[in-house]
Amino acid sequence: VVVEVKGAWNDGLLSDQRNQLAIRYLPESSSDRGIYLVGWYPVELWTATPDQRRTKVRRLVRDDVERALAEQADDITRDLKLYTHPVVLEIPRPHPPPKV
């Protein structure tokens, strides 16, 4: 199985399931199935400032992203006869950093 991994801040978040995974990587690997894995990192745990990635993610709504990727996967199956499965995986830090 081919797995395409993205952080939620990636510029191609809503296009690369089709443009990279389906159109490029699946044919290159002679596969018709792939997973589009999006790492969702809770912004309230980010400590780096300023961080443009945090700003991008803060504007996103996880449910909207999941819905858009699921609809895109359906379109990919219909249009290209390829099967992509989007997964949005929350990746929290185990503990907040200590205050210094």
N, C-alpha and C positions, 0 to 999 in steps of 0.2 A: 504494500500500500504506500502510495506517495503521500507525504504530509508536508503541507506548506504552512509555515509558522509565521505569524505576524504579531507585533505588539499593537494594541488598540490605537496607538498614536501614529501608526504608519500611514503615509500619504496614500498608499494604494489599498487601504483597508477594504473599501467597498468596490474595488475593481479587480484586484489581483486574484480572487477566486476564479474568475473567468480568464483574465488575461495571462496570468502566470500558471496557475494550477491546471486549469482545463485545457487551455490552448497550447501551452508550451510543455509543462512538465509531464502531464499524463501521456501525450503522444511520444515524448522522448523516452519514456520508460515502458512503452508498449502496454500501458494499463488504461483501463476505462473507469477506475475508481480512485478517489483520493479524499483526504481529510484536509479541511481548511481550519487550522487551529489558531484562534486568536487569544493571546494572553491579555487578560483584563486585570490590571493592577490597581487596587484602590488608591485613588489620588490622595486621600486623607493621610496615607502612610508615607507619602513622598516627602523627603526633607530637603532635597536640592532646590534652591531657588536662585535665580529664575530658571525654570525648566520648560521649554516650549512644548515638550511632550505632555507634561501635566496640563498645560493650558488646552491642548487639543483634546485630551481625554475628558477633561472637565465639561466640554461642550457636548459630549456624546451621551446618549441614553442607551444603556445596555439593551433593553427590550427592543428598541428601534433598530439597533445594529443587528441583533439576532434575527429579527423579522426580515430585514433587508437581505441578509445573507441567505436565509432560507428561501426567500422568493428567487434570489439569483440562482441558487442551486437548482430549483425547479426549472428555471429558464434554461440553464446549462443542459439539463437532462433532455428537455424538449428540443432545444436547438442543435445540440452537439452529440446527443446520445452518449454522454459521459455522466458519471455519477460522482458528485462532490458532496461531502457531508461537512457543513460548517459546525464548529464547536467553539463556543466562547467559554474559556476556562478562567475562573477567578484565581489569581495567584497572590494571596496576601503574604505579607511578611509575618513571621511567627510572633514577633514582639516589636513594639515600637522601640526606636533607638533610645538609649539612655540620654537624659538631659545633662549637659555638661555645664 
